[in-house]
C-alpha cells in the first residue's frame, strides 16, 4: 500500500509558515517522502499499517488549509506515468520492497 498526503496550507503570515513547516516536518518524521511540492508519500506493507499512518496524519492536521489522504495499492502506484515536460520519466520508488517467504 502507498499512502499519499496532499496539502495546500496558507503561508501568508509568519505563524502560518510555522504551521506549514511543522506539519511538513511531522510527515517526514513519520516516514513520508516528498513526491512533489505539497505531496508526500509513504510505503506501507499492509492496509493495517497504512491505517496507523493515516490516523497519525489525522492527529496532526492543522486548523486551516486543505489536506487530502489517498491510499493506493502497489499495482496502482506502478501504473503511474510521470513526465518532465514532454519527456517521460521512470517512476522512482523511494523505498525498496522486500519479500519474505
TORKOLVEX-194184 format. One record per atom (N, C-alpha, C): residue in one letter; atom name; x, y, z. Coordinates in nm, 2 decimals, m for minus. Layout:
! residues N
[atom 'A', 'CA', [X, Y, Z]]
...
This chain:
! residues 101
[atom 'X', 'N', [0.08, m0.12, 0.00]]
[atom 'X', 'CA', [0.00, 0.00, 0.00]]
[atom 'X', 'C', [0.09, 0.12, 0.00]]
[atom 'X', 'N', [0.04, 0.23, m0.06]]
[atom 'X', 'CA', [0.10, 0.36, m0.06]]
[atom 'X', 'C', [0.00, 0.46, 0.00]]
[atom 'X', 'N', [0.05, 0.54, 0.09]]
[atom 'X', 'CA', [m0.03, 0.65, 0.14]]
[atom 'X', 'C', [0.02, 0.78, 0.09]]
[atom 'X', 'N', [m0.07, 0.86, 0.02]]
[atom 'X', 'CA', [m0.03, 0.99, m0.03]]
[atom 'X', 'C', [m0.10, 1.10, 0.05]]
[atom 'X', 'N', [m0.03, 1.20, 0.09]]
[atom 'X', 'CA', [m0.09, 1.31, 0.16]]
[atom 'X', 'C', [m0.07, 1.44, 0.07]]
[atom 'X', 'N', [m0.18, 1.50, 0.03]]
[atom 'X', 'CA', [m0.18, 1.62, m0.05]]
[atom 'X', 'C', [m0.22, 1.73, 0.04]]
[atom 'X', 'N', [m0.15, 1.85, 0.04]]
[atom 'X', 'CA', [m0.20, 1.96, 0.12]]
[atom 'X', 'C', [m0.17, 2.09, 0.06]]
[atom 'X', 'N', [m0.25, 2.18, 0.09]]
[atom 'X', 'CA', [m0.24, 2.32, 0.05]]
[atom 'X', 'C', [m0.27, 2.41, 0.17]]
[atom 'X', 'N', [m0.16, 2.45, 0.24]]
[atom 'X', 'CA', [m0.18, 2.53, 0.36]]
[atom 'X', 'C', [m0.14, 2.68, 0.34]]
[atom 'X', 'N', [m0.21, 2.77, 0.41]]
[atom 'X', 'CA', [m0.18, 2.91, 0.39]]
[atom 'X', 'C', [m0.04, 2.94, 0.45]]
[atom 'X', 'N', [0.03, 3.03, 0.38]]
[atom 'X', 'CA', [0.17, 3.07, 0.42]]
[atom 'X', 'C', [0.19, 3.22, 0.42]]
[atom 'X', 'N', [0.08, 3.30, 0.44]]
[atom 'X', 'CA', [0.09, 3.44, 0.43]]
[atom 'X', 'C', [0.16, 3.51, 0.55]]
[atom 'X', 'N', [0.13, 3.45, 0.67]]
[atom 'X', 'CA', [0.19, 3.51, 0.79]]
[atom 'X', 'C', [0.30, 3.42, 0.84]]
[atom 'X', 'N', [0.38, 3.48, 0.94]]
[atom 'X', 'CA', [0.49, 3.40, 1.00]]
[atom 'X', 'C', [0.43, 3.28, 1.07]]
[atom 'X', 'N', [0.32, 3.30, 1.14]]
[atom 'X', 'CA', [0.26, 3.19, 1.22]]
[atom 'X', 'C', [0.21, 3.08, 1.12]]
[atom 'X', 'N', [0.15, 3.12, 1.01]]
[atom 'X', 'CA', [0.11, 3.02, 0.91]]
[atom 'X', 'C', [0.22, 2.94, 0.85]]
[atom 'X', 'N', [0.33, 3.01, 0.82]]
[atom 'X', 'CA', [0.45, 2.94, 0.77]]
[atom 'X', 'C', [0.51, 2.84, 0.87]]
[atom 'X', 'N', [0.50, 2.88, 1.00]]
[atom 'X', 'CA', [0.54, 2.79, 1.11]]
[atom 'X', 'C', [0.46, 2.66, 1.11]]
[atom 'X', 'N', [0.32, 2.68, 1.10]]
[atom 'X', 'CA', [0.23, 2.57, 1.10]]
[atom 'X', 'C', [0.26, 2.48, 0.98]]
[atom 'X', 'N', [0.28, 2.54, 0.86]]
[atom 'X', 'CA', [0.32, 2.46, 0.74]]
[atom 'X', 'C', [0.44, 2.38, 0.76]]
[atom 'X', 'N', [0.55, 2.45, 0.82]]
[atom 'X', 'CA', [0.67, 2.38, 0.84]]
[atom 'X', 'C', [0.66, 2.27, 0.94]]
[atom 'X', 'N', [0.59, 2.29, 1.05]]
[atom 'X', 'CA', [0.57, 2.19, 1.15]]
[atom 'X', 'C', [0.50, 2.07, 1.09]]
[atom 'X', 'N', [0.39, 2.09, 1.01]]
[atom 'X', 'CA', [0.31, 1.98, 0.95]]
[atom 'X', 'C', [0.40, 1.90, 0.86]]
[atom 'X', 'N', [0.48, 1.97, 0.78]]
[atom 'X', 'CA', [0.57, 1.90, 0.69]]
[atom 'X', 'C', [0.68, 1.82, 0.76]]
[atom 'X', 'N', [0.73, 1.88, 0.87]]
[atom 'X', 'CA', [0.83, 1.81, 0.95]]
[atom 'X', 'C', [0.78, 1.68, 1.01]]
[atom 'X', 'N', [0.65, 1.69, 1.06]]
[atom 'X', 'CA', [0.59, 1.57, 1.12]]
[atom 'X', 'C', [0.57, 1.46, 1.02]]
[atom 'X', 'N', [0.53, 1.50, 0.90]]
[atom 'X', 'CA', [0.52, 1.40, 0.79]]
[atom 'X', 'C', [0.65, 1.33, 0.77]]
[atom 'X', 'N', [0.76, 1.41, 0.76]]
[atom 'X', 'CA', [0.89, 1.35, 0.74]]
[atom 'X', 'C', [0.93, 1.26, 0.85]]
[atom 'X', 'N', [0.90, 1.30, 0.98]]
[atom 'X', 'CA', [0.93, 1.22, 1.09]]
[atom 'X', 'C', [0.86, 1.09, 1.09]]
[atom 'X', 'N', [0.74, 1.09, 1.03]]
[atom 'X', 'CA', [0.66, 0.96, 1.03]]
[atom 'X', 'C', [0.70, 0.88, 0.91]]
[atom 'X', 'N', [0.80, 0.91, 0.83]]
[atom 'X', 'CA', [0.85, 0.83, 0.72]]
[atom 'X', 'C', [0.80, 0.86, 0.59]]
[atom 'X', 'N', [0.73, 0.98, 0.58]]
[atom 'X', 'CA', [0.68, 1.02, 0.44]]
[atom 'X', 'C', [0.80, 1.08, 0.37]]
[atom 'X', 'N', [0.79, 1.08, 0.24]]
[atom 'X', 'CA', [0.89, 1.13, 0.15]]
[atom 'X', 'C', [0.82, 1.23, 0.05]]
[atom 'X', 'N', [0.89, 1.34, 0.02]]
[atom 'X', 'CA', [0.83, 1.44, m0.07]]
[atom 'X', 'C', [0.83, 1.38, m0.21]]
[atom 'X', 'N', [0.71, 1.38, m0.27]]
[atom 'X', 'CA', [0.69, 1.33, m0.41]]
[atom 'X', 'C', [0.69, 1.45, m0.50]]
[atom 'X', 'N', [0.62, 1.55, m0.47]]
[atom 'X', 'CA', [0.62, 1.68, m0.53]]
[atom 'X', 'C', [0.59, 1.79, m0.42]]
[atom 'X', 'N', [0.60, 1.91, m0.46]]
[atom 'X', 'CA', [0.57, 2.01, m0.35]]
[atom 'X', 'C', [0.43, 1.99, m0.30]]
[atom 'X', 'N', [0.42, 1.98, m0.17]]
[atom 'X', 'CA', [0.29, 1.96, m0.10]]
[atom 'X', 'C', [0.23, 1.82, m0.13]]
[atom 'X', 'N', [0.30, 1.73, m0.18]]
[atom 'X', 'CA', [0.26, 1.59, m0.20]]
[atom 'X', 'C', [0.36, 1.50, m0.14]]
[atom 'X', 'N', [0.32, 1.43, m0.03]]
[atom 'X', 'CA', [0.41, 1.34, 0.03]]
[atom 'X', 'C', [0.36, 1.19, 0.03]]
[atom 'X', 'N', [0.45, 1.10, 0.02]]
[atom 'X', 'CA', [0.40, 0.96, 0.02]]
[atom 'X', 'C', [0.48, 0.87, 0.11]]
[atom 'X', 'N', [0.42, 0.76, 0.14]]
[atom 'X', 'CA', [0.49, 0.66, 0.23]]
[atom 'X', 'C', [0.44, 0.52, 0.19]]
[atom 'X', 'N', [0.54, 0.43, 0.18]]
[atom 'X', 'CA', [0.50, 0.29, 0.15]]
[atom 'X', 'C', [0.47, 0.22, 0.28]]
[atom 'X', 'N', [0.36, 0.14, 0.28]]
[atom 'X', 'CA', [0.32, 0.06, 0.40]]
[atom 'X', 'C', [0.30, m0.08, 0.35]]
[atom 'X', 'N', [0.35, m0.18, 0.43]]
[atom 'X', 'CA', [0.34, m0.32, 0.39]]
[atom 'X', 'C', [0.20, m0.38, 0.40]]
[atom 'X', 'N', [0.10, m0.31, 0.46]]
[atom 'X', 'CA', [m0.03, m0.37, 0.47]]
[atom 'X', 'C', [m0.13, m0.26, 0.49]]
[atom 'X', 'N', [m0.26, m0.29, 0.47]]
[atom 'X', 'CA', [m0.36, m0.19, 0.49]]
[atom 'X', 'C', [m0.37, m0.15, 0.64]]
[atom 'X', 'N', [m0.35, m0.24, 0.73]]
[atom 'X', 'CA', [m0.35, m0.21, 0.87]]
[atom 'X', 'C', [m0.24, m0.11, 0.91]]
[atom 'X', 'N', [m0.12, m0.13, 0.85]]
[atom 'X', 'CA', [m0.01, m0.04, 0.87]]
[atom 'X', 'C', [m0.04, 0.10, 0.81]]
[atom 'X', 'N', [m0.10, 0.10, 0.70]]
[atom 'X', 'CA', [m0.15, 0.23, 0.63]]
[atom 'X', 'C', [m0.25, 0.30, 0.72]]
[atom 'X', 'N', [m0.34, 0.22, 0.78]]
[atom 'X', 'CA', [m0.44, 0.29, 0.87]]
[atom 'X', 'C', [m0.37, 0.36, 0.99]]
[atom 'X', 'N', [m0.27, 0.30, 1.04]]
[atom 'X', 'CA', [m0.19, 0.36, 1.15]]
[atom 'X', 'C', [m0.14, 0.49, 1.11]]
[atom 'X', 'N', [m0.07, 0.50, 0.99]]
[atom 'X', 'CA', [m0.01, 0.62, 0.95]]
[atom 'X', 'C', [m0.12, 0.73, 0.91]]
[atom 'X', 'N', [m0.23, 0.68, 0.86]]
[atom 'X', 'CA', [m0.34, 0.77, 0.82]]
[atom 'X', 'C', [m0.39, 0.84, 0.95]]
[atom 'X', 'N', [m0.41, 0.76, 1.06]]
[atom 'X', 'CA', [m0.45, 0.81, 1.19]]
[atom 'X', 'C', [m0.35, 0.91, 1.24]]
[atom 'X', 'N', [m0.22, 0.89, 1.22]]
[atom 'X', 'CA', [m0.12, 0.98, 1.27]]
[atom 'X', 'C', [m0.13, 1.11, 1.19]]
[atom 'X', 'N', [m0.16, 1.11, 1.06]]
[atom 'X', 'CA', [m0.17, 1.23, 0.98]]
[atom 'X', 'C', [m0.30, 1.31, 1.03]]
[atom 'X', 'N', [m0.41, 1.23, 1.06]]
[atom 'X', 'CA', [m0.53, 1.30, 1.10]]
[atom 'X', 'C', [m0.51, 1.37, 1.24]]
[atom 'X', 'N', [m0.42, 1.31, 1.32]]
[atom 'X', 'CA', [m0.40, 1.37, 1.45]]
[atom 'X', 'C', [m0.31, 1.50, 1.45]]
[atom 'X', 'N', [m0.25, 1.52, 1.33]]
[atom 'X', 'CA', [m0.16, 1.64, 1.32]]
[atom 'X', 'C', [m0.22, 1.75, 1.23]]
[atom 'X', 'N', [m0.34, 1.73, 1.18]]
[atom 'X', 'CA', [m0.40, 1.82, 1.09]]
[atom 'X', 'C', [m0.40, 1.96, 1.14]]
[atom 'X', 'N', [m0.36, 2.06, 1.06]]
[atom 'X', 'CA', [m0.36, 2.20, 1.11]]
[atom 'X', 'C', [m0.51, 2.25, 1.10]]
[atom 'X', 'N', [m0.53, 2.37, 1.17]]
[atom 'X', 'CA', [m0.66, 2.43, 1.17]]
[atom 'X', 'C', [m0.71, 2.48, 1.04]]
[atom 'X', 'N', [m0.62, 2.53, 0.96]]
[atom 'X', 'CA', [m0.65, 2.59, 0.83]]
[atom 'X', 'C', [m0.59, 2.51, 0.71]]
[atom 'X', 'N', [m0.64, 2.53, 0.59]]
[atom 'X', 'CA', [m0.58, 2.47, 0.48]]
[atom 'X', 'C', [m0.67, 2.35, 0.43]]
[atom 'X', 'N', [m0.62, 2.29, 0.32]]
[atom 'X', 'CA', [m0.69, 2.17, 0.27]]
[atom 'X', 'C', [m0.59, 2.06, 0.26]]
[atom 'X', 'N', [m0.63, 1.94, 0.31]]
[atom 'X', 'CA', [m0.55, 1.82, 0.32]]
[atom 'X', 'C', [m0.62, 1.70, 0.27]]
[atom 'X', 'N', [m0.56, 1.63, 0.18]]
[atom 'X', 'CA', [m0.62, 1.50, 0.13]]
[atom 'X', 'C', [m0.53, 1.39, 0.16]]
[atom 'X', 'N', [m0.59, 1.27, 0.19]]
[atom 'X', 'CA', [m0.52, 1.15, 0.21]]
[atom 'X', 'C', [m0.57, 1.04, 0.12]]
[atom 'X', 'N', [m0.48, 0.97, 0.05]]
[atom 'X', 'CA', [m0.52, 0.87, m0.05]]
[atom 'X', 'C', [m0.44, 0.75, m0.03]]
[atom 'X', 'N', [m0.50, 0.63, m0.03]]
[atom 'X', 'CA', [m0.43, 0.50, m0.02]]
[atom 'X', 'C', [m0.45, 0.43, m0.15]]
[atom 'X', 'N', [m0.34, 0.38, m0.21]]
[atom 'X', 'CA', [m0.34, 0.31, m0.33]]
[atom 'X', 'C', [m0.26, 0.18, m0.32]]
[atom 'X', 'N', [m0.28, 0.08, m0.40]]
[atom 'X', 'CA', [m0.20, m0.04, m0.39]]
[atom 'X', 'C', [m0.07, m0.02, m0.47]]
[atom 'X', 'N', [0.02, m0.12, m0.45]]
[atom 'X', 'CA', [0.14, m0.12, m0.52]]
[atom 'X', 'C', [0.12, m0.13, m0.67]]
[atom 'X', 'N', [0.02, m0.21, m0.71]]
[atom 'X', 'CA', [m0.01, m0.22, m0.86]]
[atom 'X', 'C', [m0.06, m0.09, m0.91]]
[atom 'X', 'N', [m0.15, m0.02, m0.84]]
[atom 'X', 'CA', [m0.19, 0.11, m0.89]]
[atom 'X', 'C', [m0.08, 0.21, m0.90]]
[atom 'X', 'N', [0.01, 0.21, m0.79]]
[atom 'X', 'CA', [0.12, 0.30, m0.79]]
[atom 'X', 'C', [0.21, 0.27, m0.91]]
[atom 'X', 'N', [0.23, 0.15, m0.95]]
[atom 'X', 'CA', [0.31, 0.11, m1.06]]
[atom 'X', 'C', [0.26, 0.15, m1.19]]
[atom 'X', 'N', [0.13, 0.18, m1.20]]
[atom 'X', 'CA', [0.07, 0.22, m1.33]]
[atom 'X', 'C', [0.08, 0.37, m1.35]]
[atom 'X', 'N', [0.14, 0.44, m1.25]]
[atom 'X', 'CA', [0.16, 0.59, m1.26]]
[atom 'X', 'C', [0.25, 0.62, m1.38]]
[atom 'X', 'N', [0.22, 0.72, m1.45]]
[atom 'X', 'CA', [0.31, 0.77, m1.56]]
[atom 'X', 'C', [0.35, 0.91, m1.52]]
[atom 'X', 'N', [0.48, 0.94, m1.52]]
[atom 'X', 'CA', [0.53, 1.07, m1.48]]
[atom 'X', 'C', [0.60, 1.13, m1.60]]
[atom 'X', 'N', [0.59, 1.26, m1.61]]
[atom 'X', 'CA', [0.65, 1.33, m1.72]]
[atom 'X', 'C', [0.73, 1.45, m1.67]]
[atom 'X', 'N', [0.84, 1.48, m1.73]]
[atom 'X', 'CA', [0.91, 1.61, m1.70]]
[atom 'X', 'C', [0.90, 1.69, m1.83]]
[atom 'X', 'N', [0.81, 1.78, m1.84]]
[atom 'X', 'CA', [0.78, 1.84, m1.96]]
[atom 'X', 'C', [0.71, 1.74, m2.05]]
[atom 'X', 'N', [0.76, 1.72, m2.17]]
[atom 'X', 'CA', [0.70, 1.62, m2.26]]
[atom 'X', 'C', [0.78, 1.49, m2.25]]
[atom 'X', 'N', [0.89, 1.49, m2.18]]
[atom 'X', 'CA', [0.97, 1.37, m2.17]]
[atom 'X', 'C', [0.92, 1.28, m2.05]]
[atom 'X', 'N', [0.90, 1.15, m2.08]]
[atom 'X', 'CA', [0.85, 1.06, m1.98]]
[atom 'X', 'C', [0.97, 1.02, m1.89]]
[atom 'X', 'N', [0.94, 1.02, m1.76]]
[atom 'X', 'CA', [1.04, 0.99, m1.66]]
[atom 'X', 'C', [1.00, 0.85, m1.59]]
[atom 'X', 'N', [1.10, 0.77, m1.56]]
[atom 'X', 'CA', [1.06, 0.65, m1.49]]
[atom 'X', 'C', [1.02, 0.68, m1.35]]
[atom 'X', 'N', [0.93, 0.60, m1.29]]
[atom 'X', 'CA', [0.88, 0.62, m1.16]]
[atom 'X', 'C', [0.98, 0.57, m1.06]]
[atom 'X', 'N', [1.04, 0.66, m0.99]]
[atom 'X', 'CA', [1.14, 0.62, m0.89]]
[atom 'X', 'C', [1.07, 0.59, m0.76]]
[atom 'X', 'N', [1.09, 0.47, m0.71]]
[atom 'X', 'CA', [1.03, 0.43, m0.58]]
[atom 'X', 'C', [1.13, 0.47, m0.47]]
[atom 'X', 'N', [1.09, 0.54, m0.37]]
[atom 'X', 'CA', [1.18, 0.59, m0.27]]
[atom 'X', 'C', [1.21, 0.47, m0.17]]
[atom 'X', 'N', [1.14, 0.36, m0.17]]
[atom 'X', 'CA', [1.17, 0.25, m0.08]]
[atom 'X', 'C', [1.19, 0.13, m0.16]]
[atom 'X', 'N', [1.27, 0.04, m0.11]]
[atom 'X', 'CA', [1.28, m0.09, m0.17]]
[atom 'X', 'C', [1.20, m0.19, m0.10]]
[atom 'X', 'N', [1.11, m0.26, m0.17]]
[atom 'X', 'CA', [1.02, m0.35, m0.10]]
[atom 'X', 'C', [1.08, m0.49, m0.10]]
[atom 'X', 'N', [1.08, m0.55, 0.01]]
[atom 'X', 'CA', [1.14, m0.68, 0.03]]
[atom 'X', 'C', [1.03, m0.79, 0.04]]
[atom 'X', 'N', [1.05, m0.90, m0.02]]
[atom 'X', 'CA', [0.95, m1.01, 0.00]]
[atom 'X', 'C', [1.02, m1.12, 0.09]]
[atom 'X', 'N', [0.94, m1.16, 0.19]]
[atom 'X', 'CA', [0.98, m1.26, 0.28]]
[atom 'X', 'C', [0.90, m1.39, 0.26]]
[atom 'X', 'N', [0.96, m1.50, 0.25]]
[atom 'X', 'CA', [0.88, m1.62, 0.23]]
[atom 'X', 'C', [0.86, m1.70, 0.35]]
